[in-house]
Amino acid sequence: MSRPLDEPNPYRRSMDFKIDTERKKASGSCTGWLMTSVASWGDNKEDAFDQCLVELGLGDSRLVRMEGAMLPMGFEAIQPEDLPMGSLVECHIAESYAYNGSTSSAGVAWAQCITPEQDECAIVATISSQGSYEDTELLLKRTLKRRLASRDLEVVNHEIAVDEVTAAEQHHGCAIAALIMPDTLNMQNSNVGRVRGGLTRSAEGFNANTGTSRQVSPKNSGDFSFQL
């Protein structure tokens, strides 16, 4: 089990007069799991990476690397499953490399969150470093904290996975941490959430022929803290 990221703040919520203030459970269904693997005896970086994929259970899958922090609505963590040969799999992957006795680490984390409007959602963060397991875990928690803060999200639950590799003498090493989601690549037929006005730059703010947009005021995530 990972260490707690945050401490509850009894003053987090302020009074408002909205009628619809109950938490809105995310619609849709999306499952995935965190896994890590390491390889210390690669002939080259590519070989070490491929060994890690096989160790993860992704050796026979086709991977689609995803960018961005937001996960599909309704994400739930489950136990790892076997994947059929040739399957198309969405992955958020962190990878790090080492050589000839050096050390590197990779980590991934996801968090179930709620918005100020009480909508449920989930985000992901990845990190890779040339440091130790402990240092990388700390960096990952900080990265997750920033992603929550920049989106004004309150963490409800989270899970973290970090691994460390030390390369063998005259060999390449690789560490991989991944959030694996095998059922999301359905060409956006799944449910999506609301548009959160003000948190992303509006298309209406674009000034034609100038290549610039209005500056969006920064958002404050509120007063919450993490245990790092």
DRENDOFI-236999 format. One record per residue (C-alpha): residue number from 1; x, y, z. Coordinates in Angstrom, 3 decimals, always signed. Layout:
<nodes>
num_xx_yy_zz
NUM_X_Y_Z;
...
</nodes>
This chain:
<nodes>
num_xx_yy_zz
1_+0.000_+0.000_+0.000;
2_+1.258_+3.489_-0.822;
3_+1.551_+6.201_+1.806;
4_-1.302_+8.758_+2.100;
5_-0.895_+11.754_-0.174;
6_-3.123_+14.224_+1.606;
7_-4.610_+15.157_+4.928;
8_-8.340_+16.025_+5.115;
9_-8.988_+19.732_+5.549;
10_-12.151_+20.466_+7.548;
11_-12.307_+23.934_+5.990;
12_-12.008_+22.750_+2.398;
13_-15.620_+23.394_+1.449;
14_-17.368_+26.725_+1.749;
15_-21.095_+27.402_+1.834;
16_-22.828_+28.038_-1.447;
17_-26.432_+28.200_-2.560;
18_-26.376_+25.779_-5.453;
19_-29.202_+23.287_-5.549;
20_-27.166_+20.567_-7.275;
21_-24.311_+20.035_-4.801;
22_-24.271_+16.264_-4.414;
23_-21.290_+14.351_-5.719;
24_-21.921_+13.184_-9.269;
25_-20.540_+9.729_-9.871;
26_-18.730_+9.457_-13.191;
27_-20.730_+7.653_-15.833;
28_-19.149_+5.082_-18.081;
29_-16.862_+2.191_-17.333;
30_-13.103_+2.091_-17.814;
31_-10.718_-0.294_-16.101;
32_-6.969_-0.506_-15.812;
33_-4.080_-1.413_-13.561;
34_-0.622_-0.246_-12.517;
35_+2.413_-2.435_-13.132;
36_+6.189_-2.071_-13.080;
37_+9.040_-4.135_-14.488;
38_+12.824_-3.943_-14.788;
39_+15.466_-5.468_-17.051;
40_+19.178_-5.316_-16.208;
41_+20.787_-7.306_-19.026;
42_+19.819_-5.584_-22.249;
43_+22.209_-5.636_-25.206;
44_+20.972_-2.114_-25.951;
45_+18.232_+0.243_-24.768;
46_+15.687_-1.194_-27.169;
47_+16.395_-4.735_-26.014;
48_+16.072_-3.752_-22.355;
49_+12.784_-1.971_-23.074;
50_+11.393_-4.987_-24.917;
51_+12.342_-7.274_-22.040;
52_+10.391_-4.980_-19.727;
53_+7.337_-5.114_-21.978;
54_+7.366_-8.904_-21.911;
55_+7.702_-8.835_-18.127;
56_+4.717_-6.479_-17.922;
57_+2.574_-8.830_-19.990;
58_+2.585_-6.425_-22.940;
59_+4.987_-8.360_-25.129;
60_+2.231_-9.497_-27.501;
61_+0.202_-6.265_-27.465;
62_+0.183_-3.175_-29.664;
63_+0.704_-0.124_-27.493;
64_-0.800_+3.324_-27.875;
65_+1.032_+5.812_-25.675;
66_-1.294_+8.428_-24.232;
67_-0.422_+11.970_-23.181;
68_-2.274_+14.247_-20.820;
69_-3.358_+13.847_-17.230;
70_-7.080_+13.135_-17.473;
71_-8.280_+9.535_-17.568;
72_-11.535_+8.357_-19.181;
73_-14.635_+8.983_-17.105;
74_-15.560_+6.144_-14.806;
75_-12.014_+4.800_-14.414;
76_-11.626_+1.978_-11.895;
77_-8.502_+0.097_-10.877;
78_-8.660_-3.690_-11.193;
79_-6.274_-6.610_-10.880;
80_-4.002_-7.266_-13.906;
81_-5.479_-9.394_-16.664;
82_-3.971_-11.467_-19.454;
83_-4.123_-9.699_-22.813;
84_-4.702_-11.515_-26.113;
85_-2.080_-11.471_-28.833;
86_-2.353_-8.440_-31.084;
87_-4.599_-6.495_-28.713;
88_-4.570_-2.693_-28.893;
89_-3.821_-1.264_-25.460;
90_-3.797_+2.287_-24.129;
91_-0.851_+2.944_-21.811;
92_+0.530_+5.804_-19.766;
93_+4.185_+4.754_-19.558;
94_+7.224_+6.066_-17.716;
95_+10.545_+4.553_-18.754;
96_+14.082_+5.142_-17.560;
97_+17.401_+3.721_-18.682;
98_+20.685_+2.848_-17.022;
99_+24.021_+1.499_-18.236;
100_+26.985_-0.378_-16.772;
101_+26.098_-0.338_-13.099;
102_+24.177_+2.927_-12.991;
103_+20.693_+3.202_-11.514;
104_+17.448_+4.721_-12.728;
105_+13.789_+4.609_-11.714;
106_+10.314_+5.044_-13.177;
107_+6.950_+5.625_-11.562;
108_+3.273_+6.100_-12.337;
109_+0.325_+7.135_-10.183;
110_-3.389_+7.663_-10.587;
111_-5.817_+9.496_-8.343;
112_-9.584_+9.481_-8.047;
113_-10.728_+13.075_-7.590;
114_-13.699_+15.381_-7.338;
115_-14.094_+18.792_-8.941;
116_-15.458_+21.876_-7.136;
117_-18.770_+21.017_-8.821;
118_-18.590_+17.573_-7.142;
119_-18.027_+15.645_-10.375;
120_-15.931_+12.497_-10.037;
121_-12.925_+12.059_-12.310;
122_-9.447_+10.533_-12.321;
123_-5.990_+11.710_-13.381;
124_-2.621_+10.073_-13.989;
125_+0.986_+11.188_-13.526;
126_+4.260_+9.602_-14.637;
127_+7.899_+10.275_-13.806;
128_+11.323_+8.913_-14.712;
129_+14.644_+9.779_-13.109;
130_+18.250_+8.751_-12.723;
131_+17.735_+8.571_-8.981;
132_+16.731_+6.002_-6.404;
133_+13.333_+4.480_-5.729;
134_+12.767_+6.800_-2.775;
135_+13.725_+9.975_-4.648;
136_+11.558_+9.029_-7.610;
137_+8.561_+8.284_-5.404;
138_+8.899_+11.753_-3.904;
139_+9.128_+13.350_-7.360;
140_+6.060_+11.420_-8.477;
141_+3.998_+12.606_-5.520;
142_+5.003_+16.187_-6.233;
143_+4.053_+15.787_-9.883;
144_+0.665_+14.360_-8.923;
145_+0.142_+17.205_-6.467;
146_+0.796_+19.810_-9.167;
147_-1.602_+18.134_-11.580;
148_-4.326_+18.126_-8.965;
149_-3.679_+21.750_-8.057;
150_-3.640_+23.046_-11.624;
151_-7.062_+21.459_-12.236;
152_-8.581_+22.468_-8.900;
153_-9.188_+18.835_-7.933;
154_-9.542_+17.254_-4.513;
155_-8.022_+13.798_-4.145;
156_-10.259_+10.994_-2.859;
157_-8.138_+7.912_-3.478;
158_-4.823_+7.172_-5.138;
159_-2.360_+4.449_-6.059;
160_+1.372_+4.679_-6.796;
161_+3.836_+2.266_-8.412;
162_+7.602_+2.891_-8.634;
163_+10.473_+0.598_-9.602;
164_+14.262_+0.881_-9.757;
165_+16.832_-0.812_-11.993;
166_+20.600_-1.165_-11.776;
167_+22.167_-2.142_-15.082;
168_+24.552_-5.082_-15.204;
169_+28.187_-4.508_-16.141;
170_+28.501_-3.460_-19.796;
171_+24.764_-3.895_-20.262;
172_+21.746_-1.644_-20.569;
173_+18.993_-1.545_-17.991;
174_+15.422_-0.315_-18.204;
175_+12.691_+0.369_-15.662;
176_+9.080_+0.780_-16.748;
177_+6.025_+1.872_-14.789;
178_+2.717_+1.825_-16.641;
179_-0.980_+2.385_-16.230;
180_-2.492_-0.175_-18.599;
181_-6.037_+0.310_-19.916;
182_-7.066_-2.326_-22.466;
183_-10.692_-1.321_-23.122;
184_-10.600_+2.413_-23.846;
185_-9.665_+2.555_-27.533;
186_-13.162_+2.670_-28.959;
187_-12.856_+5.867_-31.023;
188_-14.444_+8.053_-28.330;
189_-17.709_+6.144_-28.022;
190_-17.371_+6.210_-24.250;
191_-19.011_+8.748_-21.964;
192_-17.321_+12.079_-21.359;
193_-17.737_+14.651_-18.632;
194_-18.895_+18.252_-18.644;
195_-16.950_+21.181_-20.100;
196_-15.455_+23.027_-17.140;
197_-15.602_+26.693_-18.114;
198_-12.573_+28.804_-17.288;
199_-10.149_+25.987_-16.565;
200_-9.024_+25.674_-20.166;
201_-8.471_+28.356_-22.747;
202_-11.692_+29.147_-24.570;
203_-11.854_+29.096_-28.349;
204_-13.706_+32.411_-28.115;
205_-10.587_+33.983_-26.665;
206_-8.589_+33.543_-29.855;
207_-7.727_+36.779_-31.654;
208_-7.841_+36.235_-35.385;
209_-4.711_+37.026_-37.380;
210_-2.627_+37.718_-34.290;
211_-1.704_+34.225_-33.149;
212_-2.394_+35.152_-29.547;
213_-5.180_+34.488_-27.068;
214_-6.513_+36.138_-23.972;
215_-4.606_+35.388_-20.834;
216_-6.565_+33.034_-18.613;
217_-6.533_+33.810_-14.909;
218_-4.790_+31.091_-12.871;
219_-6.922_+28.829_-10.733;
220_-6.227_+28.017_-7.118;
221_-6.863_+24.459_-6.021;
222_-7.755_+25.389_-2.471;
223_-6.030_+24.625_+0.765;
224_-5.016_+20.992_+0.777;
225_-1.688_+19.374_+1.513;
226_+0.163_+16.178_+0.745;
227_+2.432_+14.100_+2.914;
228_+5.633_+13.912_+0.875;
</nodes>
